[in-house]
């Protein structure tokens, strides 16, 4: 299924344009979602994924192993900005699966199916590196679903990645509850990134200029034979209740009284 | 910064202008010296008592009296991010923005990072309320932009460092918050390129240019060493003699980005490029990180050692010369080593001709002091510069005032001081000797 040319590693990095994490989120008046008319940037975990792909190439280029990095995004026209950032960081080419501006954000299963369709089109992807979750909807499922759909191995929540091109596998350190887990997974595989994997670089000016000339392939969901029809309906989005400020008490007795009134009792 | 230590025994924290007035009147009648104190973030000892003066701390006077979102004028006594929800910003932005107070900012005519865009406080302060040294309250708290009715007395208190009265209320013009901001750090092969670069940037970015900051290589290395912001990659800093941070703020992101991109493209594609390379912030996190490299220099300096800080205005073309000559001077005196002076750095606001010349020593010593002063002041005077561009005179530079102001000017300053404060109780020993 995957006749990859010898000694060539192909990495696919799916990235998502999301509301920037520094933005104060506001729920829209209709309570159907959040106000999207704010600063967007690449999902931070995806930025780590791009950085890791670029670092892998930098490490391997010493052994003259050609590595190609393809960035992929699904979203409305503006998402192409996110691809340009990925290209400026070092991706070689990009694919944009364009959706309607008005369409609701695709769900993880739809996204995973779209990535599978792309991989089947490319026919030579060895590794998919992607964020463990997007900070806007926080699903954290796409990587796992993709691995399931393709029947590939997966190393999720990666904080360190070592590739062995001879054995065609990767040793990945995973962040798990209470410690780290080391796994070995053979190619082709999915890696999802955790925060500690690396610190993404700035995009340098010469690379930003070069990025403008790199190829971006535009596709529609129909080209891929998929649909992003949602299977889930968002009923309501609300803000957490406002915090009520504390109060000062004059004496210990008053404090005890207030605690008692609030229903606290001595053990 | 551990250089000035007060000897006061009394701090008063009035809550209202009336209380300030009563305190001042009481002190004036008994000839007791007063030191007005805001956030106490000054760098020249202006808010530190020299003898046993009473400290009048304005830290309890923090209420915002009114805000007019149409004209964007604001009465404040002290202010912390009050205007942000109204989509306005303060016209000044300082490294000490978390702890300084507006009264102190006005008293010292603080400059900061946005002066290039919004001008000095002499323009953006529309009105003041001041308690004069005899306790009288001078109410000039208007919000008029135009008011040519006689002498503009409030200007006297802006930058008077509390020697003519205590500022208890400020009305200030707050510009609308920019809808989009970008920044970029450029690495320059030679200092000589800063000036032509500034010209090019100003011409191409025009109204969206909001900061043009200069950091020399030593200052950059120091900021990185002390973890202020994420460093550029090694390849990018290689061969760079200095760095420039350019910030744009405007009303429409696409418009600003297009302008900035055109500028960067023309800079990179020039036949003789003024810059080696640079990095452009891709998101707000990187935007802050790039600013941290510039703003963090001050903090890095205090972590590195004891600093002799000179805040001078000199012609832009002499920035490097000033830093180099000072370093040479210390070297010729045999003071430039790990145990005495660790580094001499230059950074500052190119747009305003304001250079921060910092000498970082292991400890404050008379030898270093003598090597630097009056050397630095004479150097500044030789360029007809100012020995204090934005930090003020305080207690540190009273003796150096004459390097920037002639005898006639100083004589008139003394006359003005005598009119307002005949008993000399207001912040004694500051500004004028």
Boltz contact constraints between the chains, C-beta under 6 A:
constraints:
  - contact:
      token1: [A, 20]
      token2: [B, 283]
      max_distance: 6.0
  - contact:
      token1: [A, 20]
      token2: [B, 284]
      max_distance: 6.0
  - contact:
      token1: [A, 22]
      token2: [B, 284]
      max_distance: 6.0
  - contact:
      token1: [A, 41]
      token2: [B, 283]
      max_distance: 6.0
  - contact:
      token1: [A, 85]
      token2: [B, 282]
      max_distance: 6.0
  - contact:
      token1: [A, 202]
      token2: [B, 279]
      max_distance: 6.0
  - contact:
      token1: [A, 203]
      token2: [B, 282]
      max_distance: 6.0
  - contact:
      token1: [A, 204]
      token2: [B, 236]
      max_distance: 6.0
  - contact:
      token1: [A, 204]
      token2: [B, 277]
      max_distance: 6.0
  - contact:
      token1: [A, 204]
      token2: [B, 279]
      max_distance: 6.0
  - contact:
      token1: [A, 205]
      token2: [B, 264]
      max_distance: 6.0
  - contact:
      token1: [A, 205]
      token2: [B, 268]
      max_distance: 6.0
  - contact:
      token1: [A, 205]
      token2: [B, 277]
      max_distance: 6.0
  - contact:
      token1: [A, 205]
      token2: [B, 278]
      max_distance: 6.0
  - contact:
      token1: [A, 206]
      token2: [B, 277]
      max_distance: 6.0
  - contact:
      token1: [A, 208]
      token2: [B, 280]
      max_distance: 6.0
